[in-house]
């Protein structure tokens, strides 16, 4: 089983677009994405690397497992 690792925010943004999220707005150094069926928006900071806890929290919100996420990242 592969492990989660910090990735650049732009790579995570590509992943969000791949699964159907749209950029809703930008506030300060945070970007807010939305997709139908979500309880709340996905928020990511524009730091160079996203920490694992932010990735894990957003995956939980999106209803995507870690293995599924890692497989999708390989396709991008």
N, CA, C and O atoms as a CHARMM CRD file, in Angstrom:
* protein
*
  304
    1    1 UNK  N      0.83900  -1.18200   0.00000 PROA 1      0.00000
    2    1 UNK  CA     0.00000   0.00000   0.00000 PROA 1      0.00000
    3    1 UNK  C      0.88300   1.24300   0.00000 PROA 1      0.00000
    4    1 UNK  O      1.78400   1.37200   0.82900 PROA 1      0.00000
    5    2 UNK  N      0.62700   2.13800  -0.91200 PROA 2      0.00000
    6    2 UNK  CA     1.37700   3.38400  -0.98400 PROA 2      0.00000
    7    2 UNK  C      0.91300   4.32800   0.11100 PROA 2      0.00000
    8    2 UNK  O     -0.18500   4.19500   0.65000 PROA 2      0.00000
    9    3 UNK  N      1.75800   5.26600   0.42000 PROA 3      0.00000
   10    3 UNK  CA     1.42300   6.22700   1.46400 PROA 3      0.00000
   11    3 UNK  C      1.19900   7.59800   0.85400 PROA 3      0.00000
   12    3 UNK  O      1.73800   7.93200  -0.20100 PROA 3      0.00000
   13    4 UNK  N      0.39400   8.37400   1.54400 PROA 4      0.00000
   14    4 UNK  CA     0.18400   9.75900   1.12800 PROA 4      0.00000
   15    4 UNK  C      1.45500  10.55000   1.38400 PROA 4      0.00000
   16    4 UNK  O      2.16900  10.30800   2.35600 PROA 4      0.00000
   17    5 UNK  N      1.71900  11.48100   0.51400 PROA 5      0.00000
   18    5 UNK  CA     2.87500  12.36000   0.66800 PROA 5      0.00000
   19    5 UNK  C      2.44300  13.76700   0.27700 PROA 5      0.00000
   20    5 UNK  O      1.52500  13.93000  -0.52700 PROA 5      0.00000
   21    6 UNK  N      3.09300  14.78100   0.83400 PROA 6      0.00000
   22    6 UNK  CA     2.76200  16.15300   0.42600 PROA 6      0.00000
   23    6 UNK  C      2.99700  16.33600  -1.07000 PROA 6      0.00000
   24    6 UNK  O      3.97400  15.82800  -1.62100 PROA 6      0.00000
   25    7 UNK  N      2.08800  17.07100  -1.72500 PROA 7      0.00000
   26    7 UNK  CA     2.25000  17.37600  -3.14600 PROA 7      0.00000
   27    7 UNK  C      2.02600  18.86800  -3.34900 PROA 7      0.00000
   28    7 UNK  O      1.46600  19.54600  -2.48700 PROA 7      0.00000
   29    8 UNK  N      2.46500  19.36900  -4.49000 PROA 8      0.00000
   30    8 UNK  CA     2.28700  20.77900  -4.81900 PROA 8      0.00000
   31    8 UNK  C      0.80100  21.06700  -4.99700 PROA 8      0.00000
   32    8 UNK  O      0.05600  20.21500  -5.48000 PROA 8      0.00000
   33    9 UNK  N      0.37400  22.25000  -4.61200 PROA 9      0.00000
   34    9 UNK  CA    -1.05400  22.57400  -4.67200 PROA 9      0.00000
   35    9 UNK  C     -1.58500  22.54400  -6.09800 PROA 9      0.00000
   36    9 UNK  O     -2.75900  22.23900  -6.30700 PROA 9      0.00000
   37   10 UNK  N     -0.74500  22.85300  -7.08800 PROA 10     0.00000
   38   10 UNK  CA    -1.21000  22.83000  -8.48500 PROA 10     0.00000
   39   10 UNK  C     -1.52400  21.39700  -8.94200 PROA 10     0.00000
   40   10 UNK  O     -2.45700  21.18100  -9.71500 PROA 10     0.00000
   41   11 UNK  N     -0.75400  20.43800  -8.46900 PROA 11     0.00000
   42   11 UNK  CA    -1.02800  19.03300  -8.80400 PROA 11     0.00000
   43   11 UNK  C     -2.35700  18.60500  -8.17200 PROA 11     0.00000
   44   11 UNK  O     -3.14100  17.89400  -8.80200 PROA 11     0.00000
   45   12 UNK  N     -2.61300  19.03300  -6.93500 PROA 12     0.00000
   46   12 UNK  CA    -3.88700  18.70400  -6.28700 PROA 12     0.00000
   47   12 UNK  C     -5.03200  19.41400  -6.99900 PROA 12     0.00000
   48   12 UNK  O     -6.13400  18.87300  -7.09400 PROA 12     0.00000
   49   13 UNK  N     -4.78100  20.62000  -7.49900 PROA 13     0.00000
   50   13 UNK  CA    -5.80200  21.33800  -8.26100 PROA 13     0.00000
   51   13 UNK  C     -6.15100  20.56400  -9.53900 PROA 13     0.00000
   52   13 UNK  O     -7.32400  20.46700  -9.89800 PROA 13     0.00000
   53   14 UNK  N     -5.14900  20.01700 -10.22300 PROA 14     0.00000
   54   14 UNK  CA    -5.41100  19.20100 -11.41300 PROA 14     0.00000
   55   14 UNK  C     -6.28100  18.00100 -11.05500 PROA 14     0.00000
   56   14 UNK  O     -7.18600  17.63100 -11.80400 PROA 14     0.00000
   57   15 UNK  N     -5.99900  17.39800  -9.90400 PROA 15     0.00000
   58   15 UNK  CA    -6.80300  16.27100  -9.43200 PROA 15     0.00000
   59   15 UNK  C     -8.25000  16.70800  -9.20200 PROA 15     0.00000
   60   15 UNK  O     -9.17900  15.99400  -9.58400 PROA 15     0.00000
   61   16 UNK  N     -8.44900  17.87300  -8.58300 PROA 16     0.00000
   62   16 UNK  CA    -9.80700  18.36800  -8.32800 PROA 16     0.00000
   63   16 UNK  C    -10.55700  18.61200  -9.63300 PROA 16     0.00000
   64   16 UNK  O    -11.73700  18.27500  -9.73600 PROA 16     0.00000
   65   17 UNK  N     -9.89700  19.18700 -10.62300 PROA 17     0.00000
   66   17 UNK  CA   -10.53900  19.40000 -11.92400 PROA 17     0.00000
   67   17 UNK  C    -10.85700  18.05500 -12.58800 PROA 17     0.00000
   68   17 UNK  O    -11.89100  17.91500 -13.24200 PROA 17     0.00000
   69   18 UNK  N     -9.98200  17.07800 -12.42200 PROA 18     0.00000
   70   18 UNK  CA   -10.16200  15.75100 -13.01100 PROA 18     0.00000
   71   18 UNK  C    -11.43000  15.07300 -12.48400 PROA 18     0.00000
   72   18 UNK  O    -12.11900  14.37600 -13.22900 PROA 18     0.00000
   73   19 UNK  N    -11.73800  15.27900 -11.19600 PROA 19     0.00000
   74   19 UNK  CA   -12.91400  14.62700 -10.61200 PROA 19     0.00000
   75   19 UNK  C    -14.16800  15.48600 -10.72500 PROA 19     0.00000
   76   19 UNK  O    -15.22100  15.10700 -10.21100 PROA 19     0.00000
   77   20 UNK  N    -14.07300  16.63200 -11.38600 PROA 20     0.00000
   78   20 UNK  CA   -15.26500  17.42200 -11.67300 PROA 20     0.00000
   79   20 UNK  C    -15.49600  18.63800 -10.80100 PROA 20     0.00000
   80   20 UNK  O    -16.56700  19.24000 -10.87200 PROA 20     0.00000
   81   21 UNK  N    -14.54000  19.01800  -9.98900 PROA 21     0.00000
   82   21 UNK  CA   -14.68700  20.23000  -9.17300 PROA 21     0.00000
   83   21 UNK  C    -14.41000  21.46100 -10.03200 PROA 21     0.00000
   84   21 UNK  O    -13.65900  21.39800 -11.00500 PROA 21     0.00000
   85   22 UNK  N    -15.01600  22.55900  -9.66300 PROA 22     0.00000
   86   22 UNK  CA   -14.80100  23.82800 -10.35700 PROA 22     0.00000
   87   22 UNK  C    -14.29700  24.85900  -9.36000 PROA 22     0.00000
   88   22 UNK  O    -14.69900  24.86700  -8.19700 PROA 22     0.00000
   89   23 UNK  N    -13.40900  25.73000  -9.83400 PROA 23     0.00000
   90   23 UNK  CA   -12.91800  26.81900  -8.99300 PROA 23     0.00000
   91   23 UNK  C    -14.05700  27.80400  -8.79800 PROA 23     0.00000
   92   23 UNK  O    -14.54900  28.40100  -9.75500 PROA 23     0.00000
   93   24 UNK  N    -14.46700  27.96600  -7.55600 PROA 24     0.00000
   94   24 UNK  CA   -15.58000  28.86100  -7.25300 PROA 24     0.00000
   95   24 UNK  C    -15.08600  30.27800  -6.99200 PROA 24     0.00000
   96   24 UNK  O    -15.62500  31.24500  -7.53000 PROA 24     0.00000
   97   25 UNK  N    -14.05200  30.38800  -6.15700 PROA 25     0.00000
   98   25 UNK  CA   -13.51300  31.71100  -5.84900 PROA 25     0.00000
   99   25 UNK  C    -12.13300  31.55700  -5.20900 PROA 25     0.00000
  100   25 UNK  O    -11.68500  30.45900  -4.88000 PROA 25     0.00000
  101   26 UNK  N    -11.48700  32.70700  -5.05100 PROA 26     0.00000
  102   26 UNK  CA   -10.17400  32.75200  -4.42800 PROA 26     0.00000
  103   26 UNK  C    -10.22000  33.83800  -3.37000 PROA 26     0.00000
  104   26 UNK  O    -10.66500  34.95400  -3.63800 PROA 26     0.00000
  105   27 UNK  N     -9.76800  33.51900  -2.18100 PROA 27     0.00000
  106   27 UNK  CA    -9.79500  34.50300  -1.10200 PROA 27     0.00000
  107   27 UNK  C     -8.44200  34.46800  -0.39900 PROA 27     0.00000
  108   27 UNK  O     -8.07700  33.47100   0.22400 PROA 27     0.00000
  109   28 UNK  N     -7.71300  35.56000  -0.50700 PROA 28     0.00000
  110   28 UNK  CA    -6.37600  35.59000   0.07200 PROA 28     0.00000
  111   28 UNK  C     -5.48800  34.56800  -0.61800 PROA 28     0.00000
  112   28 UNK  O     -5.35400  34.57400  -1.84200 PROA 28     0.00000
  113   29 UNK  N     -4.88000  33.68600   0.17900 PROA 29     0.00000
  114   29 UNK  CA    -4.03500  32.65400  -0.41700 PROA 29     0.00000
  115   29 UNK  C     -4.72000  31.28700  -0.42200 PROA 29     0.00000
  116   29 UNK  O     -4.04600  30.25900  -0.48200 PROA 29     0.00000
  117   30 UNK  N     -6.05400  31.26800  -0.36100 PROA 30     0.00000
  118   30 UNK  CA    -6.81600  30.02300  -0.40700 PROA 30     0.00000
  119   30 UNK  C     -7.69500  29.98700  -1.65000 PROA 30     0.00000
  120   30 UNK  O     -8.23700  31.00700  -2.07500 PROA 30     0.00000
  121   31 UNK  N     -7.82500  28.80100  -2.22200 PROA 31     0.00000
  122   31 UNK  CA    -8.70300  28.60400  -3.37800 PROA 31     0.00000
  123   31 UNK  C     -9.84100  27.69200  -2.94400 PROA 31     0.00000
  124   31 UNK  O     -9.63100  26.70700  -2.23700 PROA 31     0.00000
  125   32 UNK  N    -11.04900  28.03500  -3.37900 PROA 32     0.00000
  126   32 UNK  CA   -12.24800  27.32000  -2.97500 PROA 32     0.00000
  127   32 UNK  C    -12.86200  26.66700  -4.21000 PROA 32     0.00000
  128   32 UNK  O    -13.11800  27.33000  -5.21400 PROA 32     0.00000
  129   33 UNK  N    -13.09500  25.34800  -4.12000 PROA 33     0.00000
  130   33 UNK  CA   -13.63700  24.55300  -5.21900 PROA 33     0.00000
  131   33 UNK  C    -14.97600  23.96700  -4.80100 PROA 33     0.00000
  132   33 UNK  O    -15.22500  23.74000  -3.61700 PROA 33     0.00000
  133   34 UNK  N    -15.83600  23.72400  -5.78700 PROA 34     0.00000
  134   34 UNK  CA   -17.16400  23.19400  -5.51800 PROA 34     0.00000
  135   34 UNK  C    -17.50300  22.12400  -6.54000 PROA 34     0.00000
  136   34 UNK  O    -17.06000  22.17500  -7.68800 PROA 34     0.00000
  137   35 UNK  N    -18.29200  21.15700  -6.10700 PROA 35     0.00000
  138   35 UNK  CA   -18.81700  20.10300  -6.97600 PROA 35     0.00000
  139   35 UNK  C    -20.19200  19.72200  -6.44300 PROA 35     0.00000
  140   35 UNK  O    -20.41800  19.71900  -5.23200 PROA 35     0.00000
  141   36 UNK  N    -21.10200  19.40500  -7.34500 PROA 36     0.00000
  142   36 UNK  CA   -22.44500  19.00700  -6.92500 PROA 36     0.00000
  143   36 UNK  C    -22.35500  17.79000  -6.00500 PROA 36     0.00000
  144   36 UNK  O    -21.56000  16.87800  -6.23300 PROA 36     0.00000
  145   37 UNK  N    -23.17800  17.79500  -4.97100 PROA 37     0.00000
  146   37 UNK  CA   -23.22500  16.66700  -4.05300 PROA 37     0.00000
  147   37 UNK  C    -22.32800  16.80600  -2.83900 PROA 37     0.00000
  148   37 UNK  O    -22.34500  15.93600  -1.96800 PROA 37     0.00000
  149   38 UNK  N    -21.54700  17.86800  -2.75300 PROA 38     0.00000
  150   38 UNK  CA   -20.68200  18.06600  -1.58900 PROA 38     0.00000
  151   38 UNK  C    -21.42600  18.82900  -0.50400 PROA 38     0.00000
  152   38 UNK  O    -22.26900  19.67700  -0.79500 PROA 38     0.00000
  153   39 UNK  N    -21.10800  18.52100   0.75000 PROA 39     0.00000
  154   39 UNK  CA   -21.74600  19.21100   1.86900 PROA 39     0.00000
  155   39 UNK  C    -21.15700  20.60200   2.08300 PROA 39     0.00000
  156   39 UNK  O    -21.83600  21.51400   2.55500 PROA 39     0.00000
  157   40 UNK  N    -19.88200  20.74700   1.72700 PROA 40     0.00000
  158   40 UNK  CA   -19.21500  22.04600   1.86800 PROA 40     0.00000
  159   40 UNK  C    -18.13500  22.14400   0.80200 PROA 40     0.00000
  160   40 UNK  O    -17.75000  21.12900   0.22300 PROA 40     0.00000
  161   41 UNK  N    -17.64100  23.34200   0.53500 PROA 41     0.00000
  162   41 UNK  CA   -16.61100  23.48300  -0.50000 PROA 41     0.00000
  163   41 UNK  C    -15.26700  22.89200  -0.07000 PROA 41     0.00000
  164   41 UNK  O    -14.99000  22.73000   1.11900 PROA 41     0.00000
  165   42 UNK  N    -14.45100  22.57900  -1.05900 PROA 42     0.00000
  166   42 UNK  CA   -13.08700  22.09600  -0.83600 PROA 42     0.00000
  167   42 UNK  C    -12.18400  23.32000  -0.83700 PROA 42     0.00000
  168   42 UNK  O    -12.19200  24.09800  -1.79000 PROA 42     0.00000
  169   43 UNK  N    -11.41100  23.49300   0.21900 PROA 43     0.00000
  170   43 UNK  CA   -10.54100  24.66000   0.35800 PROA 43     0.00000
  171   43 UNK  C     -9.09600  24.18100   0.44000 PROA 43     0.00000
  172   43 UNK  O     -8.76400  23.31700   1.25100 PROA 43     0.00000
  173   44 UNK  N     -8.23500  24.75400  -0.41400 PROA 44     0.00000
  174   44 UNK  CA    -6.81100  24.42800  -0.33400 PROA 44     0.00000
  175   44 UNK  C     -6.00300  25.72500  -0.31100 PROA 44     0.00000
  176   44 UNK  O     -6.33800  26.68200  -1.00900 PROA 44     0.00000
  177   45 UNK  N     -4.94500  25.75400   0.48900 PROA 45     0.00000
  178   45 UNK  CA    -4.06700  26.92900   0.49700 PROA 45     0.00000
  179   45 UNK  C     -3.11700  26.87600  -0.69200 PROA 45     0.00000
  180   45 UNK  O     -2.79100  25.80100  -1.19600 PROA 45     0.00000
  181   46 UNK  N     -2.68100  28.04600  -1.12800 PROA 46     0.00000
  182   46 UNK  CA    -1.71300  28.10800  -2.22700 PROA 46     0.00000
  183   46 UNK  C     -0.30000  28.12200  -1.66600 PROA 46     0.00000
  184   46 UNK  O      0.48900  29.01500  -1.97600 PROA 46     0.00000
  185   47 UNK  N      0.01700  27.13700  -0.84300 PROA 47     0.00000
  186   47 UNK  CA     1.38500  26.94800  -0.36800 PROA 47     0.00000
  187   47 UNK  C      2.10100  26.07100  -1.38000 PROA 47     0.00000
  188   47 UNK  O      1.46400  25.45800  -2.23700 PROA 47     0.00000
  189   48 UNK  N      3.41800  26.01000  -1.28600 PROA 48     0.00000
  190   48 UNK  CA     4.15200  25.20800  -2.25900 PROA 48     0.00000
  191   48 UNK  C      3.77600  23.73000  -2.17400 PROA 48     0.00000
  192   48 UNK  O      3.57200  23.09600  -3.20900 PROA 48     0.00000
  193   49 UNK  N      3.68000  23.17200  -0.98000 PROA 49     0.00000
  194   49 UNK  CA     3.30700  21.76200  -0.82400 PROA 49     0.00000
  195   49 UNK  C      2.16200  21.65200   0.17400 PROA 49     0.00000
  196   49 UNK  O      2.19900  22.24800   1.25000 PROA 49     0.00000
  197   50 UNK  N      1.14600  20.87900  -0.20000 PROA 50     0.00000
  198   50 UNK  CA     0.01600  20.66700   0.70200 PROA 50     0.00000
  199   50 UNK  C      0.38400  19.58300   1.70700 PROA 50     0.00000
  200   50 UNK  O      0.83500  18.50900   1.31000 PROA 50     0.00000
  201   51 UNK  N      0.20100  19.84300   2.99800 PROA 51     0.00000
  202   51 UNK  CA     0.47400  18.80800   4.00200 PROA 51     0.00000
  203   51 UNK  C     -0.49500  17.63400   3.86200 PROA 51     0.00000
  204   51 UNK  O     -1.58900  17.78100   3.31700 PROA 51     0.00000
  205   52 UNK  N     -0.08700  16.48900   4.35100 PROA 52     0.00000
  206   52 UNK  CA    -0.88700  15.27100   4.24900 PROA 52     0.00000
  207   52 UNK  C     -2.23900  15.43700   4.92900 PROA 52     0.00000
  208   52 UNK  O     -3.23800  14.92800   4.42000 PROA 52     0.00000
  209   53 UNK  N     -2.30500  16.13400   6.06800 PROA 53     0.00000
  210   53 UNK  CA    -3.58400  16.25000   6.77400 PROA 53     0.00000
  211   53 UNK  C     -4.61200  17.03000   5.95500 PROA 53     0.00000
  212   53 UNK  O     -5.80500  16.74300   6.05300 PROA 53     0.00000
  213   54 UNK  N     -4.19200  17.99600   5.15800 PROA 54     0.00000
  214   54 UNK  CA    -5.13200  18.73900   4.30200 PROA 54     0.00000
  215   54 UNK  C     -5.61500  17.83600   3.16600 PROA 54     0.00000
  216   54 UNK  O     -6.80000  17.83600   2.83500 PROA 54     0.00000
  217   55 UNK  N     -4.71200  17.07700   2.57700 PROA 55     0.00000
  218   55 UNK  CA    -5.09900  16.14600   1.51200 PROA 55     0.00000
  219   55 UNK  C     -6.08600  15.12400   2.05500 PROA 55     0.00000
  220   55 UNK  O     -7.11600  14.86300   1.43300 PROA 55     0.00000
  221   56 UNK  N     -5.77900  14.54400   3.21300 PROA 56     0.00000
  222   56 UNK  CA    -6.64500  13.51900   3.80700 PROA 56     0.00000
  223   56 UNK  C     -8.02700  14.08600   4.14200 PROA 56     0.00000
  224   56 UNK  O     -9.03600  13.43300   3.87600 PROA 56     0.00000
  225   57 UNK  N     -8.09100  15.27900   4.71700 PROA 57     0.00000
  226   57 UNK  CA    -9.38500  15.89200   5.05200 PROA 57     0.00000
  227   57 UNK  C    -10.21300  16.15200   3.79800 PROA 57     0.00000
  228   57 UNK  O    -11.42400  15.92800   3.80100 PROA 57     0.00000
  229   58 UNK  N     -9.57900  16.61900   2.73400 PROA 58     0.00000
  230   58 UNK  CA   -10.31300  16.88900   1.49600 PROA 58     0.00000
  231   58 UNK  C    -10.76200  15.59700   0.82000 PROA 58     0.00000
  232   58 UNK  O    -11.84000  15.56300   0.22500 PROA 58     0.00000
  233   59 UNK  N     -9.96600  14.54300   0.89600 PROA 59     0.00000
  234   59 UNK  CA   -10.38700  13.25400   0.33900 PROA 59     0.00000
  235   59 UNK  C    -11.60200  12.72100   1.09200 PROA 59     0.00000
  236   59 UNK  O    -12.52000  12.17000   0.48300 PROA 59     0.00000
  237   60 UNK  N    -11.61000  12.88200   2.40200 PROA 60     0.00000
  238   60 UNK  CA   -12.75700  12.45300   3.20300 PROA 60     0.00000
  239   60 UNK  C    -14.00500  13.22900   2.79500 PROA 60     0.00000
  240   60 UNK  O    -15.08200  12.64700   2.66800 PROA 60     0.00000
  241   61 UNK  N    -13.87000  14.52400   2.59100 PROA 61     0.00000
  242   61 UNK  CA   -14.99200  15.35700   2.16000 PROA 61     0.00000
  243   61 UNK  C    -15.50700  14.91300   0.79100 PROA 61     0.00000
  244   61 UNK  O    -16.71500  14.88900   0.55700 PROA 61     0.00000
  245   62 UNK  N    -14.59300  14.56200  -0.10800 PROA 62     0.00000
  246   62 UNK  CA   -14.96200  14.15000  -1.46400 PROA 62     0.00000
  247   62 UNK  C    -15.46600  12.70900  -1.53200 PROA 62     0.00000
  248   62 UNK  O    -16.04700  12.30500  -2.53900 PROA 62     0.00000
  249   63 UNK  N    -15.24900  11.93800  -0.47600 PROA 63     0.00000
  250   63 UNK  CA   -15.67900  10.54100  -0.47200 PROA 63     0.00000
  251   63 UNK  C    -14.79300   9.64700  -1.32200 PROA 63     0.00000
  252   63 UNK  O    -15.26900   8.67900  -1.91300 PROA 63     0.00000
  253   64 UNK  N    -13.50600   9.96600  -1.38600 PROA 64     0.00000
  254   64 UNK  CA   -12.54800   9.21100  -2.19800 PROA 64     0.00000
  255   64 UNK  C    -11.52800   8.56000  -1.26700 PROA 64     0.00000
  256   64 UNK  O    -10.98400   9.21500  -0.37800 PROA 64     0.00000
  257   65 UNK  N    -11.27400   7.27100  -1.47500 PROA 65     0.00000
  258   65 UNK  CA   -10.29500   6.54500  -0.67900 PROA 65     0.00000
  259   65 UNK  C     -8.87200   6.89700  -1.08700 PROA 65     0.00000
  260   65 UNK  O     -8.63500   7.44100  -2.16600 PROA 65     0.00000
  261   66 UNK  N     -7.94000   6.58000  -0.21600 PROA 66     0.00000
  262   66 UNK  CA    -6.53400   6.91800  -0.46400 PROA 66     0.00000
  263   66 UNK  C     -5.99200   6.16100  -1.67400 PROA 66     0.00000
  264   66 UNK  O     -5.31100   6.74400  -2.51800 PROA 66     0.00000
  265   67 UNK  N     -6.29200   4.86100  -1.76000 PROA 67     0.00000
  266   67 UNK  CA    -5.80000   4.07200  -2.89800 PROA 67     0.00000
  267   67 UNK  C     -6.36800   4.59200  -4.21900 PROA 67     0.00000
  268   67 UNK  O     -5.65300   4.69400  -5.21500 PROA 67     0.00000
  269   68 UNK  N     -7.65500   4.91700  -4.21300 PROA 68     0.00000
  270   68 UNK  CA    -8.29700   5.45600  -5.41900 PROA 68     0.00000
  271   68 UNK  C     -7.65400   6.78500  -5.81800 PROA 68     0.00000
  272   68 UNK  O     -7.42300   7.03900  -7.00000 PROA 68     0.00000
  273   69 UNK  N     -7.36900   7.62700  -4.82700 PROA 69     0.00000
  274   69 UNK  CA    -6.71200   8.91800  -5.06400 PROA 69     0.00000
  275   69 UNK  C     -5.33100   8.71400  -5.68700 PROA 69     0.00000
  276   69 UNK  O     -4.97700   9.38800  -6.65500 PROA 69     0.00000
  277   70 UNK  N     -4.55600   7.78600  -5.13300 PROA 70     0.00000
  278   70 UNK  CA    -3.20900   7.55000  -5.64600 PROA 70     0.00000
  279   70 UNK  C     -3.24500   7.01300  -7.07500 PROA 70     0.00000
  280   70 UNK  O     -2.38600   7.35800  -7.88600 PROA 70     0.00000
  281   71 UNK  N     -4.23400   6.16900  -7.39000 PROA 71     0.00000
  282   71 UNK  CA    -4.37900   5.67900  -8.76100 PROA 71     0.00000
  283   71 UNK  C     -4.70300   6.82400  -9.71800 PROA 71     0.00000
  284   71 UNK  O     -4.16500   6.88000 -10.82400 PROA 71     0.00000
  285   72 UNK  N     -5.57800   7.73400  -9.29600 PROA 72     0.00000
  286   72 UNK  CA    -5.93400   8.88000 -10.14200 PROA 72     0.00000
  287   72 UNK  C     -4.73400   9.79200 -10.35000 PROA 72     0.00000
  288   72 UNK  O     -4.54400  10.32500 -11.44300 PROA 72     0.00000
  289   73 UNK  N     -3.92200   9.97600  -9.31000 PROA 73     0.00000
  290   73 UNK  CA    -2.73200  10.82800  -9.43500 PROA 73     0.00000
  291   73 UNK  C     -1.76900  10.27200 -10.47600 PROA 73     0.00000
  292   73 UNK  O     -1.13400  11.03300 -11.20700 PROA 73     0.00000
  293   74 UNK  N     -1.65900   8.95500 -10.54600 PROA 74     0.00000
  294   74 UNK  CA    -0.76000   8.34400 -11.53600 PROA 74     0.00000
  295   74 UNK  C     -1.23400   8.62700 -12.95600 PROA 74     0.00000
  296   74 UNK  O     -0.41600   8.73500 -13.87000 PROA 74     0.00000
  297   75 UNK  N     -2.55200   8.74900 -13.15500 PROA 75     0.00000
  298   75 UNK  CA    -3.10800   9.01700 -14.48400 PROA 75     0.00000
  299   75 UNK  C     -2.89400  10.45600 -14.93000 PROA 75     0.00000
  300   75 UNK  O     -2.90200  10.73600 -16.12900 PROA 75     0.00000
  301   76 UNK  N     -2.70400  11.36500 -13.99200 PROA 76     0.00000
  302   76 UNK  CA    -2.55600  12.78900 -14.34500 PROA 76     0.00000
  303   76 UNK  C     -1.17500  13.08900 -14.86700 PROA 76     0.00000
  304   76 UNK  O     -0.87900  14.23400 -15.21000 PROA 76     0.00000
